[in-house]
Structure formats: C-alpha cells, structure tokens
Amino acid sequence: MATKVGDVIKFERTFKQEDVEMFTKVSMDKGNHHITPDEQGRLVVQGLLTATLPTKVGGDYNVLARTMNFEFLRPVFTGDTIICEVTIEQFEKQENNRTAIMATFLCTNQNEKLVLKGNFAGVIL
C-alpha cells in the first residue's frame, strides 16, 4: 500500500457487458447507448461505472471521501481494458488520529488514450 506523497497505485479492469447491465439496473441509467450494442457489438460503459476505478483506492484505504472530481474525456466500451494510475498528492496524519489523503488519477484505455482524469480527497478512518 502507498503511504507517502508521490506513491503511485496502478491497476486495470476490463469492462464486460454484464458489468454494464448490472450497473444499468442499480443506477437506472438506461440510455440507449448503454442497452443497445453498437455496430461492433459493444455497449458504452456508464461514466460513473468507469469512475469506480479510482474509487477502488478509497475502498482499499478505508477513505471517507469529501470531494471527488471527474473529467470524462472519451467513451469507454465493453471489452475495453482501462488502466488507472492514482498518485498520492497528500498523505498526512492529523491531530484526531486520522490521516488526510488527496490523490489525482489518470485512466487510459488499451490504446493509451486518456478516458478519465480527476482527483479525490478525504480522510482515512
């Protein structure tokens, strides 16, 4: 686990049709592009489903998020493998025995195209 400023956490995920179908049910985001395959048989992955990639770090660290900022740069399709790189920008102990964390992230697809970027901040419980 990263524990200092400058550490980079990297992981990847390939989105499947079942992922989009499940997220469609949970989110009720039933846009046609999420339920009807394109000419290549792909669905567009919901932006917020793509945004679960950097939130994985929050779960790994038990972060109570205070802010999350996402910039969606291009669509993600089922079958795409997204590589997420999270860089720790702040990691410091506070007086209340909690740790403040702030991180930036970049998510690229298998073609090295940036699809999502942003940052999050919070406290580690």
LOVOPA-543822 format. One record per atom (N, C-alpha, C): atom name; x, y, z; residue in one letter. Coordinates in steps of 0.001 Angstrom, whole numbers, plus 500000, padded with zeros to 6 digits. Each point is the difference from the previous one (the first is absolute). Example, Ala and Ser with C-alpha at 12.3 -4.5 7.8 and 13.67 -1.06 7.14 Angstrom:
! LOVOPA-543822
(N (513190 494310 507800) a)
(CA (499110 501190 500000) a)
(C (500900 501200 500000) a)
(N (499650 501050 499280) s)
(CA (500820 501190 500060) s)
(C (499230 501090 500730) s)
This chain:
! LOVOPA-543822
(N (500826 498803 500000) m)
(CA (499174 501197 500000) m)
(C (500866 501254 500000) m)
(N (499563 500997 499276) a)
(CA (500704 501281 499979) a)
(C (499797 500694 501347) a)
(N (501055 500642 500468) t)
(CA (499883 500678 501286) t)
(C (500683 501358 500007) t)
(N (500405 500474 498841) k)
(CA (500661 501302 499993) k)
(C (499682 500747 498709) k)
(N (500202 501297 500077) v)
(CA (499790 500854 498836) v)
(C (500906 499532 498867) v)
(N (499438 499942 498813) g)
(CA (500748 499586 498821) g)
(C (499815 498541 499629) g)
(N (499504 499189 500931) d)
(CA (499749 498593 499679) d)
(C (498940 499903 498912) d)
(N (500143 499016 499124) v)
(CA (499051 499766 498911) v)
(C (499416 498602 500162) v)
(N (498700 499928 499940) i)
(CA (499281 498733 500058) i)
(C (499438 499766 498600) i)
(N (500284 498837 499426) k)
(CA (499585 499718 498625) k)
(C (499265 498668 499961) k)
(N (498878 499982 499299) f)
(CA (499234 498773 499820) f)
(C (499167 500145 498735) f)
(N (499388 498904 499556) e)
(CA (499200 500058 498784) e)
(C (498750 499150 500146) e)
(N (499049 500278 499119) r)
(CA (498744 499257 499964) r)
(C (499496 499975 498567) r)
(N (499487 498850 499603) t)
(CA (499333 499869 498708) t)
(C (498501 499971 500262) t)
(N (499273 500901 499367) f)
(CA (498555 500087 500205) f)
(C (499277 499013 499086) f)
(N (499045 499288 500592) k)
(CA (499223 498986 499285) k)
(C (498568 500468 499842) k)
(N (499278 499368 499083) q)
(CA (498596 500334 499785) q)
(C (499201 499804 501285) q)
(N (500317 498949 500761) e)
(CA (499287 499741 501251) e)
(C (500192 501152 500998) e)
(N (501188 500611 499996) d)
(CA (500250 501143 500889) d)
(C (499041 501142 499676) d)
(N (499865 500300 498705) v)
(CA (499127 501098 499570) v)
(C (498546 499665 500305) v)
(N (499606 498757 499761) e)
(CA (498618 499605 500275) e)
(C (499682 500129 501490) e)
(N (500918 499565 500861) m)
(CA (499782 500093 501445) m)
(C (499954 501463 500451) m)
(N (500927 500813 499483) f)
(CA (500023 501406 500394) f)
(C (498763 500726 499486) f)
(N (499486 499601 498836) t)
(CA (498773 500585 499465) t)
(C (498851 499770 500978) t)
(N (499918 498798 500550) k)
(CA (498937 499693 500965) k)
(C (500167 500825 501278) k)
(N (501217 500074 500512) v)
(CA (500251 500696 501259) v)
(C (499817 501510 499846) v)
(N (500542 500558 498915) s)
(CA (499993 501462 499820) s)
(C (498741 500519 499319) s)
(N (499275 499122 499345) m)
(CA (498838 500366 499181) m)
(C (500384 500898 498831) m)
(N (501279 499997 499630) d)
(CA (500483 500731 498818) d)
(C (499779 499088 498802) d)
(N (498860 500175 499357) k)
(CA (499589 499124 498911) k)
(C (500131 500673 498641) k)
(N (501011 500854 499861) g)
(CA (500231 500617 498703) g)
(C (500149 498931 498932) g)
(N (499463 500259 498831) n)
(CA (500012 499019 498907) n)
(C (501406 499448 499734) n)
(N (501013 500849 500121) h)
(CA (501377 499578 499738) h)
(C (500524 499031 501059) h)
(N (499279 499879 501132) h)
(CA (500385 499058 501050) h)
(C (499263 498663 499874) h)
(N (498943 499952 499178) i)
(CA (499211 498773 499896) i)
(C (499927 499424 498586) i)
(N (500356 500804 499001) t)
(CA (499972 499527 498613) t)
(C (501422 499993 499450) t)
(N (500523 498819 499637) p)
(CA (501373 499936 499484) p)
(C (500168 500802 498712) p)
(N (501211 500535 499831) d)
(CA (500319 500708 498759) d)
(C (500280 498991 498885) d)
(N (500422 500492 498842) e)
(CA (500241 499129 498844) e)
(C (501127 499000 500248) e)
(N (500808 500235 501015) q)
(CA (501079 499072 500353) q)
(C (499606 499097 501175) q)
(N (498734 500088 500435) g)
(CA (499511 499155 501076) g)
(C (500357 500484 501399) g)
(N (500420 501255 500117) r)
(CA (500439 500533 501298) r)
(C (498923 500902 500598) r)
(N (499996 500066 501317) l)
(CA (499188 500979 500716) l)
(C (500927 501097 500503) l)
(N (499464 501196 500176) v)
(CA (500753 501070 500634) v)
(C (499892 499799 501508) v)
(N (501134 499991 500678) v)
(CA (500050 499861 501452) v)
(C (499586 501337 500614) v)
(N (499115 499949 500987) q)
(CA (499578 501232 500672) q)
(C (501227 500710 500577) q)
(N (499981 501337 499927) g)
(CA (501105 500773 500532) g)
(C (500245 499712 501470) g)
(N (498933 499888 500769) l)
(CA (500184 499750 501433) l)
(C (500488 498582 500272) l)
(N (499719 499066 499109) l)
(CA (500584 498665 500151) l)
(C (501506 500073 499737) l)
(N (500397 500746 498995) t)
(CA (501433 500212 499745) t)
(C (500642 500680 501210) t)
(N (499269 500920 500618) a)
(CA (500528 500753 501144) a)
(C (500191 499129 501239) a)
(N (499496 498766 499985) t)
(CA (500256 499112 501141) t)
(C (501464 499562 500043) t)
(N (500732 500178 498918) l)
(CA (501412 499598 500013) l)
(C (500795 500742 501069) l)
(N (500053 501334 499983) p)
(CA (500780 500665 501054) p)
(C (499383 499868 501388) p)
(N (498693 499753 500082) t)
(CA (499410 499846 501331) t)
(C (500436 498692 500653) t)
(N (500546 499075 499216) k)
(CA (500548 498755 500563) k)
(C (501064 500312 501050) k)
(N (500804 501023 499738) v)
(CA (501046 500386 500952) v)
(C (499361 500439 501312) v)
(N (498883 500722 499915) g)
(CA (499293 500399 501206) g)
(C (499577 498800 500821) g)
(N (499510 498984 499338) g)
(CA (499622 498786 500701) g)
(C (501194 499281 500594) g)
(N (501093 499946 499258) d)
(CA (501214 499333 500478) d)
(C (500570 500679 501240) d)
(N (499838 501333 500095) y)
(CA (500569 500771 501107) y)
(C (498994 500355 501076) y)
(N (498740 499617 499812) n)
(CA (498945 500362 500943) n)
(C (499838 501517 500088) n)
(N (499972 500640 498821) v)
(CA (499891 501448 499907) v)
(C (498534 500424 500065) v)
(N (499734 500979 500840) l)
(CA (498715 500675 500002) l)
(C (500189 501217 499102) l)
(N (499441 499933 498795) a)
(CA (500222 501050 499005) a)
(C (499272 501283 500387) a)
(N (500663 501121 499724) r)
(CA (499381 501313 500202) r)
(C (499705 500643 498662) r)
(N (500922 499843 499058) t)
(CA (499790 500534 498654) t)
(C (500491 498989 498977) t)
(N (499339 500005 498847) m)
(CA (500408 499172 498866) m)
(C (499706 500806 498739) m)
(N (501002 500131 499160) n)
(CA (499837 500739 498749) n)
(C (500389 499097 498847) n)
(N (499112 499922 499008) f)
(CA (500218 499152 498832) f)
(C (499880 500829 498726) f)
(N (500909 499786 499073) e)
(CA (499887 500578 498659) e)
(C (500002 498843 499016) e)
(N (498842 499784 499367) f)
(CA (499824 498900 499055) f)
(C (500441 500481 498623) f)
(N (501025 499378 499451) l)
(CA (500644 500509 498787) l)
(C (499603 499274 498723) l)
(N (499682 498721 500086) r)
(CA (499540 499251 498838) r)
(C (499247 498778 500501) r)
(N (499151 499427 499142) p)
(CA (499193 498858 500455) p)
(C (500840 498749 500249) p)
(N (499488 499180 500900) v)
(CA (500554 498681 500277) v)
(C (498955 498999 499535) v)
(N (500451 498933 499343) f)
(CA (499097 498982 499463) f)
(C (500246 498660 500674) f)
(N (498974 499162 499988) t)
(CA (500206 498645 500491) t)
(C (501128 499375 499193) t)
(N (500835 499252 500693) g)
(CA (501181 499404 499382) g)
(C (501250 500844 500171) g)
(N (499836 501276 500344) d)
(CA (501161 500863 500233) d)
(C (500657 499638 501328) d)
(N (501324 500043 499995) t)
(CA (500771 499840 501233) t)
(C (500507 501383 500380) t)
(N (499639 500432 501202) i)
(CA (500364 501333 500469) i)
(C (501068 499860 501077) i)
(N (501085 500720 499807) i)
(CA (501104 500028 500956) i)
(C (499849 501279 500815) i)
(N (499955 499855 501312) c)
(CA (499817 501139 500892) c)
(C (501281 500209 500800) c)
(N (500513 501220 499971) e)
(CA (501171 500369 500793) e)
(C (499603 501107 500966) e)
(N (500107 499693 501278) v)
(CA (499652 500939 501060) v)
(C (501295 500463 500661) v)
(N (500189 501315 500068) t)
(CA (501202 500561 500622) t)
(C (499610 500685 501300) t)
(N (500663 499600 501090) i)
(CA (499729 500600 501307) i)
(C (500646 501384 500038) i)
(N (499172 501034 500184) e)
(CA (500482 501384 500039) e)
(C (500135 500518 501432) e)
(N (499145 499483 500895) q)
(CA (500056 500368 501417) q)
(C (499723 498745 500809) q)
(N (500773 499791 501049) f)
(CA (499812 498863 500904) f)
(C (500626 500412 501317) f)
(N (499181 500561 500894) e)
(CA (500577 500512 501247) e)
(C (499098 499732 501197) e)
(N (500643 499637 501088) k)
(CA (499293 499750 501262) k)
(C (499422 501311 500517) k)
(N (498806 499901 500582) q)
(CA (499356 501164 500591) q)
(C (499932 499818 501514) q)
(N (499648 501056 500696) e)
(CA (499928 499970 501467) e)
(C (498991 498985 500516) e)
(N (498938 499742 499256) n)
(CA (498935 499101 500446) n)
(C (500316 498529 499706) n)
(N (501263 499718 499722) n)
(CA (500468 498642 499728) n)
(C (499464 499437 498683) n)
(N (499547 500871 499138) r)
(CA (499605 499600 498653) r)
(C (501075 500486 499041) r)
(N (499918 499540 498776) t)
(CA (500963 500401 498986) t)
(C (499264 500663 498847) t)
(N (500429 501205 499641) a)
(CA (499439 500691 498838) a)
(C (500675 499432 498758) a)
(N (499191 499759 498971) i)
(CA (500526 499493 498742) i)
(C (499405 500802 498855) i)
(N (500817 500281 499011) m)
(CA (499554 500603 498750) m)
(C (500793 499335 498907) m)
(N (499318 499666 498914) a)
(CA (500666 499307 498901) a)
(C (499446 500480 498669) a)
(N (500821 499898 498979) t)
(CA (499571 500249 498627) t)
(C (500015 498662 499275) t)
(N (499255 499916 498912) f)
(CA (499984 498750 499239) f)
(C (499872 500257 498507) f)
(N (500549 499062 499243) l)
(CA (499905 499970 498543) l)
(C (499586 498594 499598) l)
(N (498996 499888 499145) c)
(CA (499541 498707 499510) c)
(C (500141 499987 498479) c)
(N (500723 499011 499496) t)
(CA (500216 499874 498557) t)
(C (499478 498652 499522) t)
(N (499613 499961 498724) n)
(CA (499537 498725 499459) n)
(C (501168 499207 499417) n)
(N (499695 498838 499470) q)
(CA (501024 499099 499473) q)
(C (500747 500606 498807) q)
(N (499471 501064 499425) n)
(CA (500663 500702 498893) n)
(C (500773 501221 500477) n)
(N (500180 500090 501325) e)
(CA (500728 501092 500643) e)
(C (499333 501361 499817) e)
(N (498683 499989 499822) k)
(CA (499218 501235 499899) k)
(C (499415 500323 501368) k)
(N (500183 501234 500447) l)
(CA (499479 500439 501287) l)
(C (498475 500058 499933) l)
(N (499324 499302 500923) v)
(CA (498539 499974 500001) v)
(C (499398 500729 501195) v)
(N (500762 500108 501092) l)
(CA (499477 500597 501223) l)
(C (501159 500538 500819) l)
(N (499793 501174 500596) k)
(CA (500996 500526 500927) k)
(C (499277 500764 501091) k)
(N (500701 500225 501100) g)
(CA (499377 500747 501079) g)
(C (500776 499864 501297) g)
(N (499287 500216 501113) n)
(CA (500630 499922 501305) n)
(C (498956 499705 501062) n)
(N (500482 499583 501156) f)
(CA (499118 499810 501141) f)
(C (500747 500362 501269) f)
(N (499241 500340 501030) a)
(CA (500591 500318 501306) a)
(C (499077 499500 501082) a)
(N (500585 499703 501153) g)
(CA (499218 499540 501127) g)
(C (500877 499689 501178) g)
(N (499473 499215 500906) v)
(CA (500745 499573 501172) v)
(C (499953 498484 500103) v)
(N (501070 499447 500511) i)
(CA (500052 498555 500230) i)
(C (499506 499760 501410) i)
(N (499003 499164 500117) l)
(CA (499397 499713 501306) l)
(C (500839 499025 500798) l)
